[in-house]
Amino acid sequence: MIFTCSNPKINDIHFNFGLTKEIKILHISDLHLFNWDIDYEEMVNTINKSRPNYLILNGDIFDEYYETMIDYYKVFKKLFNKLDKNIKKFFVIGNHELNSSFDDKMDIIKLFEVNGIELLISETIKIEEKKIKLVGVIDYIFDINLYKRNVKKINKKKEQQIIFCHNPIIQKDIKDVGTKKVIVSGHTHKGQIWPIGYIKLEKKLRKVKMKLNNYHKLTTNNSIFISNGAGYGSEKYKFRFLAQNYLDLITIK
């Protein structure tokens, strides 16, 4: 089936962590703002109607298309300025943030922060008095040393966590320490960067015993969810094949 990429649809995901109160997270990865025409108003309305507690932008939100910081700022303002003010907004850096047209890595972080979106890295979001924590891990391509420090810190913690990292390859670095951990990632576009990209990606994931489908049980306590992504698969092809683009509405109970 061929999908034309208008605005992404909602994909309902449920994780059980034994909470007394339901928490909702709207997860967006691989938006790649450079390569598709967004109806900003419709997309913002979709997010607001979902009534999430948190919005987490999990990497590759923009790309190389825009030339200046001002261009990026205008796009961000259109997309995020009309979001419900009660939604707490966070971002995790992906590989394409590094490839974007910024001279300084810190400019990328500033772009998010001036739009009221906090960097989720090292520090964690505590839910229900530490019953569960939301953790962000930077993409290893962006900063390998910081990535390693993030992972090392996670592996020391015997606590329930949802770990947001753009690249699903992180699963090989997260140890099973006896408490429930769910990794939420993107990056793969569910094979939309094809045919060459699809073959390379399948080969990479096969090495760690994974496929491009969405949910995997990794160990007794560790699992991973891989998002289809919200945008197209590449700047060359304005459609998706056998894989709808999604905004993931994660309900935690």
Salt bridges, closest charged atoms under 4 A:
GLU22 OE1 - LYS253 NZ 3.83
ASP30 OD1 - HIS32 NE2 3.64
ASP30 OD1 - HIS166 NE2 3.59
ASP30 OD1 - HIS189 NE2 3.18
ASP60 OD2 - HIS32 NE2 3.44
ASP60 OD2 - HIS166 NE2 3.08
ASP63 OD2 - HIS32 ND1 2.68
ASP63 OD2 - HIS96 ND1 2.77
GLU64 OE2 - HIS96 ND1 3.77
GLU128 OE1 - LYS131 NZ 3.67
GLU159 OE1 - LYS133 NZ 3.24
ASP173 OD1 - LYS172 NZ 3.35
ASP248 OD2 - HIS27 ND1 2.98
